[in-house]
Amino acid sequence: MNHIPSHLPEILNHTISGYHQYCLSGKARPLFISDNLCAMLDLPQSSLYDELEDRYVQRVHPSDRERYQRFLEALRREPQTRSEQYRLIRSDGSVLFVSDTMTSYLQGTKMFADSVLTDITKLKAENQNLQYLNDTTPCGFLKYTCEKNPRVTFMNDRMLDI
């Protein structure tokens, strides 16, 4: 039996990282923006929500907007789950790297999507610091997590050649 928790609004606002819901029919725009997403960007909800325009896309780094728009277009075509990495601009102008996992679905004749953001800024910074290994290390270099199921987080060009 599926039991929907009575505190679901609290979960969406504070527990799920960067949660927001999009309407993808017509002009794409957020319908719900969690407090958690507002905290990530250090912005009030009013600066991200507008019934007529997509203010969220204005927070996407200008160099990533075209890729983000293609991401939304792909989700609009059919119900599916996709992930994309891009940068968001916080209220102080600093950049936040995120991995966005969005699931689109039809409800009646309209397409909607639920999105969860993961802050990957620290991981991106670590990998940029390792980038010098591509130029200076003549052997392969591999960085991975020490989890039960390890994940590769960085691999230099020489390792790819090997």
N, C-alpha and C positions, 0 to 999 in steps of 0.2 A: 504494500500500500504506500503510495506517495503521500507524504505529509508536507504541506507547504508551511514553513515556519511563520508564525504570526509576526515575527520581527524582521520580515523580509526587507522592508524599507531601510532598516538599520544596516542590514547586511550589504545591500546595494550601495548605500551612502558611505559606509565606513570600512567595510571588510574587503570588498572586492576591489582590487587595485585599478584605479582610473576608469571605473565603469561608466559607460554612457550608452544611450540608445539612439539610433538614427532612424529617420524615415528616409528611405531611398527612392520612394516614388515622387515623381515631379522633381522639384529642386531639392537635392539632398540637404538635410539639416538635422541637428540634434533635437530629440524630443525630451530627453531626460539627461541631466548631467549630475553626477554624484558629487557629494561634498569632497570625497577622496580625490577626484579629478581636479576640482578647484584648488585643493591643498597642494597637489603636485605642481600646478602652474602658479600658485600663489595669487589667484584671481578670484573675485567674487563671481557667483553664478550668473549674475546679471550681465557680466561682460562676455560670457560664452553663449548665452541663450538668447535667441531672437526667433520669433515665429516665421519671419519672412526671409531671413538669410542665414547662411552657415558661418557663424562667427568662430567656430572651432577651427575651420580650415585656415582662418586668418592667423591662428597661433602656430600652424605648421610652418616650418622653416621654408622661406621662398624657394630654395633649391630643391626641396622635396615635394612641393605642392603638386607638380604634374604627376609624379609617381603615386602620390596619395589619391589624386583624382582617378587614376587608372585602377587603383585598388577598389575604390567605391564603385566604379563602373562594372568591374568584374563581379562584385557582390550583387549588384543590381540585376544582372542577367538571369541568375537562377539561385535558388536557395543553396547555400554552401558555407563552409568555414574556410577562411583564408587568414594568413598572417603577413604583416609587412613591418619593416623597420623604417623609422623616419625620425626627424628631430622636431621638437616643439620649442617654442620660445616662451620662457617664463616672464612674469611681470617685470622682473629686474633686467631683462634682456639676456639672461644666461640661457644656455641651450640644454635641453633635456633629451637624451636619446631614449626612444621607446620602441618596444615591440608590441604591435597592436594585433590582437587576435579578435576577429570579428566574424560573427555567424549571422547570415542573412536568412530570412524566412518570409513566406507569404502569409498575410493575415487578411482574409477576404481577397480584395483585388490590389492591395497595397503591399509593397516590399518594405520590411523593417530589418534592422540589424542590431545585435547586442555586441558591444565592444568592451574588451578588457585590455588595459595597458600594463605593461611591465617596464619599469624603469631600468634600462640597461646602460645608463651613463657610465657607471663605474667600470663595467666590463669593456665598453668601448674605449675608455681612457687607458685601461691596462693594455689593451691590444695595440693602441696607437703608440704607447711607450715601448712595446716590443717590436714595432715596425722596423726599427733600425737593424734588426737581425736579418732582414732581407738583403741588406747591402753589405753587412760586415761579417756575417758568419758563413764560412764556406761549407758547412754541413747542415743537415736537416735539423730543424727545431720544431718541437711540438709541445703545446701547452694544453693540459686537460684537467678536468675536475676530479677530485678524489671522492667520488660518490660510489654507491653500490653499482650504478650504471654510469660509468664515466662518459663525459661529453668532451669533445675537442673544442677548445675555445680560441685557439690560434695555431696556425701552421705557416711557416715561412715558405717562400718560393722554392728553396732548395729541397725541402721535404716533399713538396708537391711533385717535383721532378723525380725524386726517388720513387 
